[in-house]
Amino acid sequence: MPEDLGGSRTDAALAQLAGVSRSVAAAWCADGRVSRGGTVLAKADRVQAGTDLLVVVPDAADPLRVIPEAVEGMGILIDDEDFVVIDKPVGVAAHPSPGWVGPTVVGALAAAGYRISTSGAPERAGIVHRLDVGTSGAMVVAKTERAYTALKRAFKERTVDKVYHAVVQGLPDPLEGTIDAPIGRHPAHDWRFAVLEDGRPSVTHYEVLEAFGRASLVEVHLETGRTHQIRVHFSALRHPCVGDLTYGADPRLAAELGLTRQWLHAHRLGFENPRTGEPVRAVSPYPLDLEYALGALSGDRA
C-alpha cells in the first residue's frame, strides 16, 4: 500500500488503486473479496502503508449475454412455425446491449423455451426489427433462418405494414399528412435524435383519429424505420407525444394522465408469411396505462 494512502478507508484506497468507483470497491468489500493476511476487510477498515491487500476481482459481466428471464405481461399474438409475433410490454428491450441491464425479448423467449433463428449476432438472434424500450406493442421475431432472411428483406424493402397509434399534444394541422424530414443523432445529446439536414431519409404518414382539445389520437404509418422516428417527427412539428419528456412534452400533462412514458404503441403489424406467402396481420390492444390516459383525455369532453 503506497505511503500516501496509509490510514485511508479500504474502499477509498481501492478506488484509487484499481481505478474503479468507490461504490464498486465497497461492493467488493461487502462480498468478502478484499483481505489482508487472511483477514477479510470491511469497507470502513483502515489500510496501513507498506502492507499488501489481496483483492479477488469478479469477472466482468458480458453486457451482450442473453439471460433467459420471464417477462411479466409479454403476450403472444401469433405463434407460427417460422415466426412469433409478441406483444411487447413497456420497459423491455428487444435484445441485450451495453448499458442495458433490464429484461429483453430474446431473453423472455429463451425462458419460454422458444427456438429462434440463429442468424445475426448471438445477442440479436431472430430479431428482424426493434421497438424502443419505452414503446409497447406488436413485434415479430424469426424462428427459422428462412423467416429471418425473408423478414429482414421485407423490412429493408419497406413492404411491412407498420401501424402505430400515438397521442400527441395539441392538434396537428393538417389533420392528415406526411412528415418527410431526415433524422440523425442529436449533435449535443448522444441519447437523442433530431431532424437534421444531413440525416437519413425518414418518412412518416399520419392521420388524426380523434381530437381531445389538449391532445389528439393519431394513426401513424411508417415508411422508414429510424430510431425514435415518430417521437422526433412529431416533436419537430411542436406536437410531441404526450409523456415524451425527452422530446419536449409537457410534464404536467403527463403527470395528470398518470403517464411515466410516451403515449406510443405499435398497434398493428402486417407482412407476408415467409413460408406460405399469405398475409399476416397482428393487432396489439392498448396496455392499461395508455388506455387509462386515453380515457382521462376523453373525459375532457364530457
N, C-alpha and C positions, 0 to 999 in steps of 0.2 A: 504494500500500500504506500503510495507516494507521501512524502512528508506533509505536503500542503493539504492532504485530505485526512490526516490524523485527527481523530476526535469527531469526525463527521458521522452523521447517521448512516446506516448501511445503505438505505435506499438512495440517499443523496450521493454517496460516494460511487455506488454502482452506476447511477445515471450518467455521471461524468466519465467514468472509465469505459463503460460499454457503449456510450452514445445512444442510450435509449431514454424514454421519458421516465420521470420519477414514478409514475403510476405503474409502468411496466416493471420497473425494478422492485417496487413494493409487492407486486403480484408474485414475482419470483420468490421473494422472502416468505410470503404467505403460503406458498406451495412447498416450502422447505427445500428450495433449490440452492440456498446460499449457506455455506458453513465455514467455520474456522477451526482447524484442529479437531474435526469430528463433531463440533458443536454447531447445531443449526442456529442461524442468526435471525432475529426478527428485524423488521424494517427500522425500528427505532433504536436498535442496539448501536453502540458507538464502535467504530473501527479504529485500530491503532496503526500508526505509521510503521512501516517495515514488516508488517505481517502479511501472510498470503491468505486469500479467500478462494474457496472452491465454489464455482458457480456452474450449475448444470442448466445450460440454456435449452429451453424447449425447442423442438423442431418447429420451424415456421409453417403455419397452415397454408396450404395451396389455395389461393383465392379462386382458382378455376375448378376445384374439385367438386363433382356433383355429389351432394349429400341427400340421400333418399329421406324425404320428410313429408309426411302427410300435411296437406294444406286444408284447413277448415274452410268450407264454403266453396271449394273449387268443384264445379259440377261438370258432367259430361253431356254435351249437346248431341253429338253424333259419334258413334263408335263403329268405324268401318275397318275391314281387314287391312286397308292400306293407310289409313289416317285416323286421327281422332280430333274432333273439334271440342275444345274445352271452354268452359265458362269461367274466365279468369277473374278472381276477386281483386280488389284494390290491395296494394301492399305486397304484391308478388311479382318478382322479376321473371322474365322469360327464361333466363339461364344465368349461371354464375358469372361474375365479373369482378375485377379488382375493386375493392371498396364496398362491395355489397355483401352483407352478412345475413340477409333475410332469406325467406323461402323462395323457391324457384319453381317454374312449371316443370322443367325436366326432372327436378328432384321429387316433385309430387307424383309425377307419372312413374318414376322408378319405384317409389314407395308403394304405389298401387299395383305394381307388377306388370306395367306395360312394356312391351318390347318396341323400341322405336328405332328409326333409321340410324345407322352409324356414319352416314355421310356428314361431311363438315368437321369442324373442330370438335374434340370429345365433349367439351362443356356445352356445345350447341347442337348436339346430336338431335336430328329431327326438326330443328327449328327452321322454318322457312320464312317467317316474319315475326315481328315482335309488337307487343303493346307496352307502353310505359308502365312503370311500377304504379303510378297514380291513376292509371286508366283501367277500367274493368271491361269485361265483355268477351265476345267470341274470338277465339284464336285457334288456328289449325296447326297440328303437329304431324309430321310424316312418320308412319310406322315402317314403311319399306323404302328401299332405295329407289324403286320405280316412282313412288309417290313423291319422294324428296326431289328428284330431278324434275318431274312434271310440275310440281307446285312452285318450285323456285323459278322455273321458266315462266309460269303463269304470272307470278308477282312481278317479274322483271319486264314482261311484255304488257303488263297492266290490264290483263284480262280478268283479274279477280275483282268482284264487286264488293268494295269495302264501304259499308254504310255506318256512319256514326251519328249519334244524337248528342247534342250539346245544348246547354243552357248558357246563353251569353248575356252580358249586361246590355241593357237598352234595347233598341230596335234597329237592326241593320237596314240600311237603305242603299239599294233596292231590297225588296223582300226576297228576291231570288236572284242569284248571280254567280259569278266565277271570280275567285281571287287568284290571279296569276302573278306571283311575286317570288323571286328567288330567295332561298333561305341558306344561311351559313352560320357558323359558330359566332356567337357574340364577341366582338373584339375586346371587350373589357371583362366578360364573365364566362369562364370556361364551361360552366354548367348550364348556360342559357344559349338560345339561338335567336336569330333576328333576321328580318328582311334586309338583305344586302345586295348591292348592285352586282357583285361578283360571286353571289351564292349559287347554289344548284337550282335548276328549274323546279318550281313547285306549283302545283295547280290544285285548287280546292273549289268544288262546286257546292253551293248551299241553297237551302230553301227554308224560309221561316214557316214552321208548322203552327205555332201558337204564340201570341204576344200577351205578356202579363203586365206591361207597363214598365216596371223596373228591369225586366229581363225578358228574353224570348227563347223558346224552344226551337232549335234549328236541326234540320236533317242535312248531313254532310256526306258527299261522295268524294272520296279521294282519288284523284287521277295519278298522283305520285305519292310516295310514302316516306317523306323526310321526317327526321326526329322532331317531335313537338310541332309538326306542321299545322294542325288545326289551332293549337294554342297560340302559335306565333302569328298566323294569318289573322285571326280574329282580334288579337291584341293590336296588330298593326292598323286594323280598322277602328280601333278605340272601342271595341266591343269584346273585351276579354271573357273567357269562360268564367262563369261565376265560381268563386272559390279558388281561382288560379292566382294566388298571391305572387308567384314568381313572375307572372306576366301582367301585373298591374291591376288585378281585380280588387274590388273594394272589400277590405277585411270585415267591415261592419255588416255588409250583406251576407257574407259567408257565415259569420257568427250567428246572425239572426236565423239563417236557414239550417243551422247545425252542420255545416259542411266543413270537413277538415282536408278536403282535396278539391280539385277542379271537377265541375259537373261535366263529365265527358265519358261516353260509353260506346264501345264497339257493338252496335245493336244488331247488325246483320252481316253475314259473310256468305258470298256466293262464288262458286267455282265449279269446274268440270271434274267429275270423278276421274282420277288418273287411270283407273282400270277400265271402266265402262264408258266413259265419255258422257255419262248422264249428268244433268245439272244437280248440284248440291246446294242447299240453302239452309243456313243455320241462323236461328234468331235467339238472341240473349235478352231476357227481360231485365228491366231496370233493377238494380240492387236496392236494398231498403233505404240506404242513406240518400240516394238520388231520388227515389220515389217520395220520400218524406219532404225533401226540399221542393220538389215539383208541386206537391200538394200544398205546401205553405205558400208558394207563389200563386197558385190557383185561388187561394183564399183572399188574395188582394182584390179580386173582382167581385167577391160575394157582397 
